[in-house]
Amino acid sequence: MGNTQQSVTMHGAFITRTGGPEVIQTGQLVVPEIGPADVLVQLEATTVNHVDTFVRSGAYPTHLVFPFILGRDLVGTVIKVGPGVADFQIGDRVWTNSMGYDGRQGTFAQYTVVSTDRLYRLPDGVEAAKAAPVLHSAATAYFGLVREAQLLAGETVFVGGAAGGVGSFVVQLASIMGARVIASASPSDHQWCEELGAEVVFDYRMDNLKDKLAAAAPEGIDIWWDTSGHYDFETTLPLLAERARILITASMDAAPSLPLGQLYTRDIRICGFAMSQATVSDLAAAADMINILLRRGQLRGRIGPKLRLSDTAQAHRTMENGDSRGRILITP
């Protein structure tokens, strides 16, 4: 396959040390070379994820090669392919959601080198701006519900922080898989959660939330996933059914009290996981599901501010301050 011509340099957002949003720089970088099994992808859209801020700050230790380009997700177009690549060709529209970690440079640049085992075709007719906010969070929802909790149709799932980036996709995927979804969110987000598939939505600030949940699920909750990272196991465990699963994906510094007796006597499991640890096989399985649902128009992502690469520091501040109700969309 032939290769198109591209610039020697590219615009990107990067860091030369870890720290606050102020360490983010934007400027010209050398366009990276591709390996035999790599492709070069031109950016159409990406988003900011919480994990991006953890990597940038140093809170999530990982191998960084400076200057380190930020960003996890990417929707774009293949413009160059390595000699060993057979599955992709120039002009293909593609996506990835596992860059910017473990030595892999990120996606906040005009061009990104992606290994083909981490790259997936974008379904025909799907817009980049609609796909980008879905990729990371929908995969996280898949790992939690399918790989970790092994959700079965008919089970009851509680989703805390259901209007958030991950929570929204947990609600959608659980509903699509045939679960009954109970959620908590701010009152202004209740309609959004119901549109995504939640049967019942409560105000997370209610004093009697425990009683409301017990009444809504008298036979117990099968999967408990508080994506907001608030853990109160002494309150939570009595609400769970036997063989329930609790999913842990937030609040790195949380150290709640844990009544162990209620776990082992009722076969309740606590499953902690991070998408950053997913294998390429895990990622491919999640990608298959994401593409099926994107093709069907069944995944909805809430889009917040639309910014440019040059606004990356502002985007990280907005994310960390909780000032956006949707994914911050970044375009070239």
N, C-alpha and C positions, 0 to 999 in steps of 0.2 A: 504494500500500500504506500502511496506517496504521502508526503508531509507538506502542510501549508507553511507559509512564512509567518513568523511572529517577531515581535520586538526583542531586542537584546535585554532590555530592562522592563520592569513592570511596576505598577503602583501597588503598595501593600501596607497593611497595619501589622506592626511587629513590636517585640520588646527585646532589649539587650540585658535585662535583669528582671527579676520578679519584684512585685510591689503593688501599689495602688494603681488606679486608672491613669495617674500622671506618668507612669513609666511607658505608656503606649506611645509609639511613634508612628507616623505615616510618612511614606516617601518612596523613593525608587530602590528597587532590589533587582538583582540579576535573575533573569528567568532561569529556573532550575532545569538541569538536564534530566532526561528520562532514561530509565533502565530498560532492559530487554522486555520485561513484563509489565511496563508502566504505560500510562497514557498522560498526555498533557491536556488539562481541561480548562477552558476559558469560563470565567465566572459569569453567571447570570444573576444568581441570588444566593444569599446565605442568611443565617440568623445568629443571634447571640443566645447562648445557653448558660445556665448557672455554672456548669462545669468549666466553661471558658474563663470565668472570673476566678474560680478556684485555682486553675492552672496558672493564670497570670499572676495571682497573688503569692503563689508558692504554698498555699494551703493544701493542695493536692499534689504531693511530690511525684514527679515524673521526669524522665530524661528529656532535657531541652537542649537543642542545638541553637546557639545564638548567632545572628539575630533570628529569633523564633517568631514565626508567623502565627497569629492567633486564629481560632475558629475551628469548629467541629464539622459543620454541615456544608454542603455544596450542591447546587444545581447548576449545570453548565453544559457546554458543548465540547466534544472532543476535537482538538485541532492538530494533534500529533500522536502517533502510536509507536511503541517500541517494536523492534524486529520480531519479537516472539509473541506478539499479540495477534490473536485470530478472532476473538469474540467481539471486538469493537473496531470501528473504523471512523475516519474523519467525518464530522458532521453529525454523529450520534449525539442525542441529548441524553444526559446521564445524571446520576446523583450518588453521593456518598454521605455517610454520617459518622465516620470513625477516624477523622483526621485530628491533628493538633494534640497528639498524646504519644508517649512512649517513643520519642525520637522522630515521629512523623510530623512534618511541618503542617501548619493549619491552612485554612481556606480563605482567609481574609486578604486576598491578593487577586490580581487580574488573572493569574494562571496558577494552577495547582497540579503537581505531579501526584497521580493516584495509582496505586497498584491495582491490577485488574481484579484481584480477589476481594477488593473492598469497593468495587464500583458496580452500579446497577443501572439498567436502562430506565429512563423516564417514560411512563406510558404515553402513547400518542394523545395529543390534545390537552395534556395537563400543563397548566401555566407554572412557570418557575416560582412566581410569587405566592402561589397557593400550595406548592409542594414543599418549599423550603421550611416553613414553620411546622411541618408535620414530622419530618424525618427523624429527628433525635428523640422527641417525646413519644411518638408512636412506637418506636422500637423499644423504648424503656417500658412502656405499657405492655408490649408483647412479652418481653422477658419476664416481667413480674407475674402476669396472669397465666401465661402459657408454660414457660419453662420452669418457673419457680413454684407457683401455686397450683398449676395444673387444673385450672378452672374447668368445672363441668356445667353444662347447661342446667338451669334450674336452681343453681346455688345463689346465695345472697351475698352481695359485695358491698362493703361500705367504703366510700371514697371521701377522705377528708381533703380539703383544699381542692374541691372538684372543679373549680373554674380556672385553676392554674394551668401552666404549660403542660405538665405531665398529667395532672388530674383530669383535664378535659379529655385526654385520649384514653385514660383508664375507663372513664365513663362510657365513651363510645365503643371501645373494643369489648368491654364486659357485656354491654347491651347487645352488640352484634353477635356475641357468642352465646346468647340466650340466658344470661344471668339477670337476676333482679338487682337493680342498683339503687342503693340508698346513699345520699350524698350530704355533705355540709359545705356551705359557702356563705359569702356575704349576701344579704337579701337582694342587692342589686344584680347579683349573678344567678339568682334562682331560675329565671326563665331560660338563660343560656344552658344551664345544666339540664333542665328538663328537655330542651330541644335536642340535646346530645344523647338522651336516653335514660336519664335518671327518673325513677318512678316517684321518689320522695326526696325533697331537699329541705334541710333544716339550716337555720342560722347557727353558725358555729359558735356564736357568743351566747347562746341561750343557757341560762342557769340550769334548766332541766333537760339539757340535751341527752343525758344518759337515759332518763325516763322515756323520752321521745323515741330514742333508738330501740330501747327494749320493747316498747309497744309496737314499733314498726316491724320488728323482727322477733316475734315471740319464740320462735324455734332456734334463735341464735343466728349470728352472722358467720358465714363460712370463710370469707376473706376480708381482712381489715387492712386497708392501705391509706394511711394518712400522709398524703404527699406534701403537706405543709410542715411535717417534721415535729409535730407535737405528740409526745409519747407520755401517756399516763396509764401504765399497764394495770395498776390497781383498779382503775375505773373500766378499762377496756376488757379485761379478761372475763368478767362475769357476763358480758354481752355476747360472747362468742359461743358458737356451737362446738360440739366435740369434733376433733380432727380439723379445727380451723387453722388457717394460715395467716400470719401477720407479716406484712412486707415492710422492710426498712430500706429507705432510699434517700433520706434527708437528715439534716442536723448532725454534722460530723462531730460536734462537741457534746451531744446529748449523753447524759448518764443517768437515766431514770431508774427508780426502784423496780425490781422484777420479782414478783411472787412465783418462784419456781414451782412450788407445789401444784399450782393450778395449770401449769404447762404439761408436766409429764403425766399427771393423773387423767388428763382429758385429751391426750395425744395432740396437743396444740404445738405448731411449729412456728418459729420465728425465722424468716428468710431475709437475710441482708444481701444486697447485690449492687454492683455499679456497672453501668453499661460499658465503662472503659475497660472492664475485664472480659468483655465478650469475645469469644473466638470468632474467626472468620466464618465458621459454619453457623454459629449462633446468629451472626449478623445477616448472613444470606437467608436464613429461615425467616427472620423478621422482615427482610426486604421483600421476600415473596409475598408475605401478608400485606405489607404496606402498598405494594404495587397493585395487588388485586383490589384493595379498597380504594386506592386513588383512581383506578380505572373505572370503578363503579360510582365514584363521587360520594363515597361514604365516610370520608375523613374530613373533618372541618377543623382548621386551625384559626385561632383568633390572632389577627395581625394588629400590632401596635404601631409605634412610630416607624416611618420609612426613612432610613438614613443612608449615607454614603460611606465608603471606606474611610474617608478623611474624618468622619464623625465617630470612629470606633471608641475613642476614650469617652465621649459623651454617652455612647450606647452602653458601655460598661457601668458608668455611674448610674444611669437610669435603671439598669437591671439590678444593681446592688441596693439602690434606694427603694426598690419596689414601686417605681413611678409609672410602670407600664402594665396595662391589663392584658396585653397580647404580646406575641413574639416580636422583637425588634428586627425588622427586615433590613438587610444590608445589600445594596447593589453597587456595581462599579461606579 
